[in-house]
Amino acid sequence: MEDRTYYIILYDYYGNLFTLKQKQYFEEYYFNNLSLSEISENYRLSRNAIHKQIKNIETKLLEYESKLKLYEKGLKLKQIIEQIDSEVLKKQLKELE
């Protein structure tokens, strides 16, 4: 899986653990595809400061996943659900995801 996609998936799981500013920087970079220079201009910070923030968030996302494994558990759960024969039970479990 591409790193960019992986970080976005992890952000879906752990994004609420970051500050508002961290969320803004991450979302500007990954979701809005702004460059570090564009983000730094928007927030009136140095390009290096934004770069450090993005790298810090990426590191934290990997750290959270290595400890909590929510994404990994989610994948395993989807595999188990697909093996269930009962459509009613499948539907109920998918609603919990």
C-alpha positions in Angstrom: 0.0 0.0 0.0 1.2 3.5 -0.8 2.4 5.5 2.2 0.1 8.4 1.5 -2.9 6.1 1.4 -1.8 4.3 4.6 -1.4 7.6 6.5 -4.8 8.7 5.4 -6.4 5.5 6.6 -4.5 5.7 9.9 -5.7 9.3 10.3 -9.3 8.1 10.0 -8.7 5.9 13.0 -6.5 8.2 15.1 -7.1 11.8 13.8 -9.1 12.8 16.9 -5.9 12.4 19.0 -4.3 15.4 17.4 -4.6 19.1 18.1 -6.7 21.3 15.9 -3.6 22.8 14.3 -2.1 19.4 13.6 -5.4 18.3 12.0 -5.4 21.4 9.8 -1.8 20.9 8.6 -2.4 17.2 7.9 -5.7 17.7 6.1 -4.3 20.6 4.0 -1.3 18.4 3.0 -3.0 15.1 2.5 -6.6 15.9 1.6 -6.3 19.3 -0.1 -3.0 18.4 -1.8 -1.4 21.7 -0.8 2.4 21.9 -0.9 4.4 22.7 2.3 5.1 26.2 0.9 1.4 26.8 0.4 0.5 25.6 3.9 3.3 27.7 5.4 2.0 30.8 3.6 -1.6 30.2 4.7 -0.5 29.8 8.4 2.3 32.3 8.3 4.9 29.7 9.5 8.1 28.6 8.0 8.0 25.7 5.5 10.3 23.8 7.8 7.9 24.2 10.7 5.1 22.7 8.6 7.3 19.9 7.4 8.3 19.0 11.0 4.6 19.0 12.0 3.6 16.7 9.2 6.5 14.3 9.9 5.6 14.4 13.6 2.0 13.5 12.8 3.1 10.7 10.5 5.4 9.3 13.2 2.6 9.4 15.8 0.1 7.7 13.4 2.6 4.8 12.9 3.2 4.7 16.7 -0.5 4.6 17.5 -1.1 1.8 15.0 1.9 -0.2 16.3 0.5 0.0 19.8 -3.3 -0.1 19.3 -3.5 -2.0 16.0 -7.0 -0.6 15.2 -6.5 -0.8 11.4 -5.0 -4.3 11.6 -7.9 -5.5 13.7 -10.4 -3.8 11.4 -8.9 -5.8 8.4 -9.2 -9.0 10.3 -12.7 -8.3 11.4 -13.7 -7.7 7.7 -12.2 -11.0 6.8 -14.1 -12.8 9.5 -17.4 -11.1 8.5 -17.0 -12.2 4.9 -16.7 -15.8 6.1 -20.0 -15.7 8.0 -22.9 -17.5 6.2 -25.8 -15.6 7.9 -26.6 -12.5 6.0 -28.5 -11.0 8.9 -25.5 -11.4 11.2 -23.2 -10.1 8.5 -25.3 -7.0 8.1 -25.3 -6.4 11.9 -21.6 -6.8 12.2 -20.9 -4.5 9.3 -23.0 -1.8 11.0 -20.6 -1.9 13.9 -17.5 -1.2 11.8 
